[in-house]
């Protein structure tokens, strides 16, 4: 009987696991950099490879990726995490294509105040704002 309960429990856990909620390598690297900087600043120009020209942010409940990016790319076709409060999606893109997108837990660095905004690679350094969320440095 215990074996049946164990098998059922394992099947339930495996079936309910949300693979999108597992941190990606890039998300882990961003989190490591944030910890190294004591969550005070983050330079995203060193992430997402060499080909992107802008970084865009989509916060919880903001699935308007096409509007933010300026070209046809629907985040909802790749992930549904923005239907909850727990994640941001960071998109590294050119003017016409997504190079990489990163599902990032808000508890590991929150970018919700940047939701719907894009920044060019030369302006992809962010600091912790007064509310604890990341914002671009003031000019």
C-alpha positions in Angstrom: 0.0 0.0 0.0 2.8 2.5 0.9 4.4 1.8 -2.5 1.1 2.8 -4.3 0.9 6.0 -2.3 4.5 6.8 -3.1 4.0 6.2 -6.8 0.8 8.3 -6.8 2.6 11.1 -5.0 5.5 11.1 -7.3 3.2 11.1 -10.4 1.3 14.0 -8.9 4.4 16.0 -8.2 5.9 15.4 -11.6 2.6 16.2 -13.3 2.1 19.4 -11.4 5.7 20.7 -11.8 5.8 23.9 -13.8 8.9 23.7 -15.9 8.7 27.5 -16.6 9.2 28.1 -12.8 12.6 26.5 -12.9 15.2 29.2 -13.1 17.2 29.3 -16.3 20.9 29.6 -16.5 20.7 33.3 -17.4 18.3 33.9 -14.5 20.7 32.2 -12.1 23.6 34.3 -13.5 21.6 37.5 -13.1 20.7 36.5 -9.5 24.3 35.7 -8.7 25.4 39.1 -10.1 22.8 40.9 -8.0 23.9 39.1 -4.9 27.5 40.0 -5.6 26.5 43.7 -6.0 24.4 43.5 -2.8 21.3 44.1 -4.9 22.4 47.7 -5.5 23.0 47.6 -9.2 22.9 45.4 -12.3 24.5 45.8 -15.7 22.6 43.6 -18.2 24.9 44.3 -21.1 26.9 41.3 -20.1 24.0 38.9 -20.4 21.9 37.5 -23.2 24.8 37.0 -25.7 26.4 39.5 -28.1 23.7 40.0 -30.7 21.0 41.9 -28.9 20.6 45.7 -29.1 17.8 46.3 -26.6 16.5 44.7 -23.4 12.8 44.8 -22.6 10.9 44.0 -19.4 7.5 42.4 -19.0 6.1 42.4 -15.5 3.3 40.4 -14.0 0.0 40.5 -16.0 1.8 42.5 -18.9 1.6 40.2 -21.9 1.8 43.1 -24.4 5.2 42.0 -25.7 4.5 43.1 -29.3 3.8 46.6 -28.1 7.0 46.8 -26.0 9.3 45.2 -28.6 7.9 47.0 -31.7 7.5 43.8 -33.7 5.4 40.6 -33.7 6.5 38.4 -30.8 3.9 37.2 -28.3 5.3 36.2 -24.9 2.2 34.2 -24.2 3.3 31.7 -27.0 6.4 30.9 -25.0 5.4 31.2 -21.3 2.3 31.8 -19.2 4.2 33.0 -16.1 3.0 36.5 -16.5 -0.5 35.5 -15.4 0.8 35.5 -11.8 2.6 37.9 -9.5 5.8 35.9 -9.1 7.8 36.5 -12.3 9.2 39.1 -14.7 10.3 38.2 -18.3 13.5 39.9 -19.5 13.7 40.0 -23.3 17.0 40.5 -25.1 16.2 41.5 -28.7 17.2 43.3 -31.8 14.8 45.6 -33.7 13.2 42.6 -35.4 13.8 39.4 -33.3 14.1 38.0 -29.8 17.6 36.7 -29.1 16.8 35.3 -25.6 14.0 35.7 -23.1 14.5 35.0 -19.4 11.8 34.1 -16.9 13.0 35.7 -13.7 11.5 35.2 -10.2 10.6 38.6 -8.7 12.1 37.5 -5.4 15.5 37.2 -7.0 15.4 40.8 -8.4 12.3 42.7 -9.2 11.9 44.7 -12.4 8.2 45.3 -12.4 8.6 49.1 -12.5 10.3 48.6 -15.9 7.4 46.6 -17.3 6.6 47.4 -20.9 9.8 49.4 -21.3 12.9 48.7 -23.5 16.4 50.1 -23.1 19.2 50.0 -25.6 22.3 48.0 -24.8 24.3 51.1 -23.9 21.7 52.0 -21.4 21.2 48.6 -19.7 22.6 49.4 -16.3 20.1 49.6 -13.5 20.1 50.6 -9.9 18.0 49.8 -6.9 15.3 52.5 -6.5 13.9 53.9 -3.3 11.2 51.2 -3.2 13.7 48.4 -3.6 12.9 47.7 -7.3 15.3 48.3 -10.1 15.1 51.5 -12.2 17.4 53.0 -14.8 19.9 55.5 -13.4 18.8 59.1 -13.6 20.5 61.0 -16.3 
